[in-house]
Amino acid sequence: MARYLMSVIDDATGTATAAEIASIDEYNDRLVAADQWVLAGGLAAPWASTVVDATGDGPPLRTDGPFLETTEYVAGFWVVEAANHATALGLATDASRACGRRVELRPFL
């Protein structure tokens, strides 16, 4: 089994309808039942973030707001386990249908 990150791409936060939430809950239940669930969550809007840069010798630099300025961002995510990439693609397809948004699939190293 390999782990994959499925990022939900959106241009807003907290906009899921009641029907979408129910569909996401059903999808999550299927992942748990298939022993593919690792974790999932929604994320606050990018403006609630803080970028921390402690790569230099001095004190860390902290900047309020997102690392990148963009109209779309990661609004939520799933971490799943799948037997292979084809299975993970199927999970990402189902995730996109469940949440009504685009989903980016990336394997963990």
C-alpha positions as CSV (number, residue, x, y, z in Angstrom):
1,M,0.0,0.0,0.0
2,A,1.2,3.5,-0.8
3,R,0.0,6.8,0.7
4,Y,-1.4,9.6,-1.4
5,L,-2.4,13.2,-0.7
6,M,-5.6,14.3,-2.4
7,S,-5.9,18.1,-2.2
8,V,-9.2,19.8,-2.8
9,I,-8.8,22.8,-5.0
10,D,-11.3,25.7,-4.5
11,D,-11.5,29.5,-4.6
12,A,-13.4,29.8,-1.3
13,T,-13.5,28.2,2.1
14,G,-16.5,26.8,3.9
15,T,-18.8,26.8,0.9
16,A,-19.9,23.2,0.8
17,T,-23.6,22.7,0.6
18,A,-25.5,20.4,2.9
19,A,-25.7,17.9,0.0
20,E,-22.0,18.1,-0.6
21,I,-21.2,17.6,3.1
22,A,-23.5,14.5,3.1
23,S,-21.7,13.2,0.0
24,I,-18.3,13.8,1.6
25,D,-19.4,12.0,4.7
26,E,-20.5,9.0,2.7
27,Y,-17.3,9.0,0.8
28,N,-15.3,9.1,4.0
29,D,-17.3,6.2,5.4
30,R,-16.5,4.1,2.2
31,L,-12.7,4.9,2.7
32,V,-12.9,3.8,6.3
33,A,-14.8,0.6,5.4
34,A,-12.2,-0.2,2.7
35,D,-9.3,0.5,5.1
36,Q,-8.0,3.2,2.9
37,W,-8.6,6.1,5.2
38,V,-5.6,7.8,6.9
39,L,-6.9,11.3,7.7
40,A,-8.7,14.2,6.1
41,G,-9.6,17.8,6.9
42,G,-10.7,21.1,5.7
43,L,-8.4,24.1,5.9
44,A,-8.9,27.7,6.9
45,A,-8.7,30.3,4.2
46,P,-5.2,31.3,3.0
47,W,-5.3,34.7,4.8
48,A,-5.4,32.8,8.1
49,S,-2.0,31.3,7.4
50,T,1.5,32.3,8.6
51,V,4.6,31.5,6.6
52,V,7.6,30.8,8.8
53,D,11.2,31.0,7.4
54,A,13.9,29.8,9.8
55,T,16.4,28.9,7.1
56,G,18.9,31.6,8.0
57,D,21.1,32.2,11.0
58,G,19.0,35.0,12.5
59,P,15.6,34.9,14.1
60,P,12.8,33.3,12.1
61,L,10.9,35.5,9.7
62,R,7.1,35.2,10.1
63,T,4.8,36.6,7.4
64,D,1.0,36.7,7.8
65,G,-0.9,35.4,4.8
66,P,-0.3,32.8,2.2
67,F,3.0,31.8,0.6
68,L,1.6,32.3,-2.8
69,E,-1.0,34.9,-4.0
70,T,-3.5,33.0,-6.1
71,T,-7.3,32.8,-6.7
72,E,-7.4,29.1,-6.1
73,Y,-5.9,27.2,-3.2
74,V,-6.0,24.0,-1.2
75,A,-9.3,24.1,0.8
76,G,-9.1,20.6,2.2
77,F,-7.4,17.3,1.8
78,W,-7.5,13.5,2.2
79,V,-4.5,11.2,3.0
80,V,-5.4,7.8,1.7
81,E,-3.8,4.4,1.2
82,A,-4.1,2.6,-2.1
83,A,-2.6,-0.6,-3.6
84,N,-1.4,1.3,-6.7
85,H,-1.6,4.5,-8.7
86,A,-4.6,3.3,-10.7
87,T,-6.6,2.7,-7.5
88,A,-5.5,6.1,-6.1
89,L,-6.8,7.7,-9.3
90,G,-10.1,6.1,-8.8
91,L,-10.2,7.4,-5.2
92,A,-9.4,10.9,-6.4
93,T,-12.2,10.7,-9.0
94,D,-14.7,9.6,-6.3
95,A,-13.4,12.4,-4.0
96,S,-13.9,15.0,-6.7
97,R,-17.4,13.8,-7.4
98,A,-18.2,13.7,-3.6
99,C,-17.0,17.2,-2.9
100,G,-17.9,18.8,-6.2
101,R,-14.5,20.3,-6.7
102,R,-11.2,19.5,-8.5
103,V,-8.8,17.2,-6.6
104,E,-5.1,17.0,-7.1
105,L,-3.6,13.6,-6.4
106,R,0.1,13.3,-5.3
107,P,1.9,10.2,-4.0
108,F,4.0,10.5,-0.8
109,L,7.8,9.9,-1.3
